[in-house]
Amino acid sequence: MKEKTLRSCLCVLASLTFSILSSNLAVGQSEIVGISIACSNDHVYTWYSDGTVSVGTSENLSAYEAPHFYSLPFGKTPADIVEIGIAGNDHVYTWYRDQTLSVGTSTDLDKYQPRHPDRLTLGTSPDSIVGIDIACSNDHVYAWFRDGRVSSGTSDDLDKYQTLSRFTPGSFKSAFMIVGIGIAGNDHVYAWYTDHKASSGTSTLLSKYRAPYDYVPGPGPCDISADPPTQKGSLVSSVGIRGPECKSSAEITVRLVSIVPSLQKGVGLAEKRLTGSNFEVPIFYECRSTTGQNKVVTEVQTKDRVVRSSERTILNCH
């Protein structure tokens, strides 16, 4: 009876451990969809499921550039990405779950080549991949799988040079915990895990050169928003907002824009710029004429991202 109870407890413990590991894996993969290391400068690029990419080091994923937005091929979302790798010429390769591949830049994933078919290693599926990257020395593509095996080939034939062989993750880590793998300029292989640890080694021994150490994930993207304009007498005012949880500093531009249908464009009434992390930017415009009506919006821009408020009808303002 005691033996049966002990077996039952062990099964429950194993099930709980697997559930926790699966939960950690889901959390990690919902945040990071691809990691790679640029051969030209060893900067680590990390792509996230919210459509942003950061640039940093293996220890701080946004040390050089806070998350900013990237574009995907038409009809694709970050959830379609299996992994992303950077070749020796700094071209960015993206593998998708429908077994297609595109080539572009870190912010425009199909700038150089539209999606085209790729071939997975025999007996594997896109969901079994935990990491793909490209060796700087010879542009061989390495793919690591959830069952603890690794292959080597080309971007569209993942086991052309080497069929599946075993690899060993970092100490006290498993292949299930890997959220991404990158290859540096000296061909050292870096792996990042769901417990916010990273290691460095070879394609088959992921901690040969450096045992697991802490890394800092990139912060979430900074929200920007624009309040609709209001009018009091001849004064039109509004507020542009950055925050409330931005951890990096950046410039935003806030504009009041009058919509002119006959010109099919907006005419700027006022503009203000400010650099910081979390802030509100008030903006004002004194109308010189208030006859008739027209529509005005508030526009907020930071880097390549722009948001507009809803239109407000106000007295004609010039």
N, C-alpha and C positions, 0 to 999 in steps of 0.2 A: 504493500500500500504506500509506504514511504517512498519507494523507488518510483512508483507511478506519479506521485505528487511532485517529486523532484523533476522528473522528465517534463511534466506539465509546466512547472515554473520556468524551466530552461527554454521551453518553446515560446512561452509568453515573452520572456526576456529577449530572445532572438527576434521575435516579431516586432517588439518595441524598438529594439536597436535598428532594425531595418527601416521601420517607419520614420524614426528620427533622421537616419541617413538620407532616406528618400526626400524627407521634408527639406533638409539642408540643401540637397542637390537641386530641388525645385526652386528654392529661394535663390540659390546662386545663379542658376541658369536663367531665371526670370530677369535677373539684373544684367548679366553679361552674356552676349551672344557671339562674341568673337574677340580674340586677343592675338596680336602679332607684334613682332619687333622689326623695325626698319633697319635694313642692312647699312644704310648710309650713315646713321648716327646712333644706332642702338636705342632710339626712343621707342617706348612701349605704347602701342595704340590699342585702345579698348573700346569696343562697340557695345552699346547697351540696348535693351529691349524697348526703351522709351524713344529710340531714334536718335540718340546722341553718341558722340565719340569723344574720348579724352586722350590726352597725350602725357606720358610721364615716364616713370622708372618702374622697375619690377617691385619696388618697395612702396611707391606712391603713384598710383595709376593716373593722377591728374597733376603731377608736379609741374609740368610745362604748360599745359593748356586744359582749362576746365571744360567739362562736357559742352559740345556744340553740335548742331544738327547735321545729319548726313542724309543723302537721298538714295533710294533704292530703285531698281528697275520697275517699270510700270506694272502694277498689279501685285507687287511683293510687299511684305511687311517684315519687320525684324523677327517675328515669330517663324518666318520661313527660312531663316539663316541657320545653317549647320555649323559653319566655322568660316573664319577669314584669315588669309595669310598674305604676307608681303614678300615679293620676289626681290632678287638682287638689284633690279632697276627701279625699285620702289613702286612698281605697279601692284595694286591691291586685288587679290583674287578672293571671290566670295562663292562658297558652295551652298546650294539651297536643297531643301528637303525633297523637291521633285527631281533631284539628280540633274540639275543644271548648274552652270557656272558662269559668272560674269567677271569682267576685268575693268578696273577703274582706279579711282583715287580713294583716299580715306573718307572723303565727304561726298563723292559721286561714284557709287559702286559699279556703274556700268559705262563709265565715260569712254573707255577704250574698246571694249568688246561687249556686245549684248549677250544675254544669256544663251548658252549653247550646252548640249549634253555632256555629262561626264560619266565615267564608269567607276562604280564602287568596287572594292575588293570583293571577290566571290564569297557569297555566304554572309555578307554583312548588309546592314541597312543604314540610312542616314541617322536614325535615332541612336544607333550604337556608337557613333563617333563622339569622342570627348575632346579631341583636339586635332587640328591640322595646321601645319606651317611649312615654310619653304626654306631650305638651307641656303645660306648666303654664298657658300663656297662653290656650289654646283647647281643650284636651283632645283635639286631633288625635293619632291614633296613628301613629307612624312605625315602619316595619319595614325592616330592612337584611338583604340576602341575600348568600349566599356568592359569587355571580357579580358582585358589585360594584355592585348596584343597590339603590335605596331607593324605597319607596312611602309614601303617606300616606292615612289613612282613619279608620275607626272601629274599635272593639274587635272587632266581628264582621264587618267589611268593610274589609280592610286597604288597598285602593286606591280607596276611594270618592272621595277628594279629589284624589289625584295618582297617576297610573300610574307604572310603574317608570322611574326615571331614574338616571344614573350618580352614584356617590359616590367620593371619594378618601380612603383610609385615611391614617393618620399616615405620616411619612417612613420609608422602608425597612420598611413594614408592608404586609400584604395582608389582604384580607377574610377569608381562611382563618385568620388569627391572632387574630381578634376573639373574645373569650369573653363579652362583654356590652357593652351600650350603654345609657346613661341620659341623661335630659334634666333639667337643673337648673331652678331657679325663674326664672332670667333667660333661659331657653330655650337656653343653651349646651349643646352635646351633648358628653358624655364617653364615650370608648371605652377599654376595657381589653383588653390583648392577652396572648397566651400567654407572652411573654417577660418578663412582670411590668412592662410599660410601660403608661402611659395617656396619652391626648391629649385636647385640648378644642377644639371648633370648631363647625361647623354640621352640618346633616343631610347635606350633600353634600361638605363639606370638613372632615374630622374633626380636623384639627390647625390650623385657621385661627387660633385664639386662643392655643393653647399646644402647642408641639412635644412629642413623646413624653418622658415623665418617669417615674421609678420609682414603683411602688406596692407596698405590703406586703399580701399576702393575709391573710385572717383565719386564726388558728390553728385547728387541729383541735379538736373538742369534747373536753372533759375527761371521761375515763372515771371512773365511780364504781362501786364494788363493795362487797359485804357478805359478810364471812365468816360461816359458820354458827356459832351459839352453842355454847359448851362449858360443862361444869359440873364443878366440883371441890368436893365437899361441898355446902355451901349457897350457894356463889358461882357465879353464871352470868356469863360474860364473852364478849365478842366484839370485832370491829374493823370499823369502816367506813373505806373508802379513797377518796381522790380523787387521781387522777394515773394514771401517773407522769410525764406530759408536759404538764401544764396550764401555760399561759403567762399565765393571768389569775387574779385573786383572786375567790373567791366563798365564800358560806357554805354549809356542809352540816349537816344534822341527822341524827344517828344514834340509832336507837331499838332497844330490846329489846322485842319484842311477843309476848305470850302469846296463842295462838290458843284461843278459847273457842267450840267448835262450837255449844253450846246458845244462845249469844247471836248467832251468825253474824257475829262481828266479832272483832277483836283488842283486847286490853287492854294498854296501855302499861305496862311495868315500869320502864323507865329511859330518859332522853333526854339527849343532849349536843349542843351546837352549837359549831362552830369555823369561823373564816374564814381562808382562805389559798389557796395554789396547789396544792402537792403535799404530802399529809400522810396519816397514819393516825390515826384517832380510836378509842382504846380505850374500851370502855364496860362497866360492871359492875352487877350487881344481887345483893343479899344476900337470899336467900329467908328468909322468916319461918316457912314451913312446908314440909316436904319429904315429905309423904305422898301416895301415888299417883303418877300421871304426867300430863304434858301436853306440848304442842308449843310451841316458841318459835322465832321467826325474828328475824333482824337486818334492819332497814330503814334505808336511806340515801336521803336526799332532798336535792337541790340545785335551787333554783328550781322548775320545773314537772316535774322528772324524778325518778322514784322507782324504786329497785331493791330487791328482797328476796332474802335468802339462802334456801337450802333449809331446810326445817323440821328441827329436832332435837328428839327426845323426851327430856325430862329429868324429874327428880322433880318432882312437883307443887309449883309455886312461886307463892307469894302475897306 
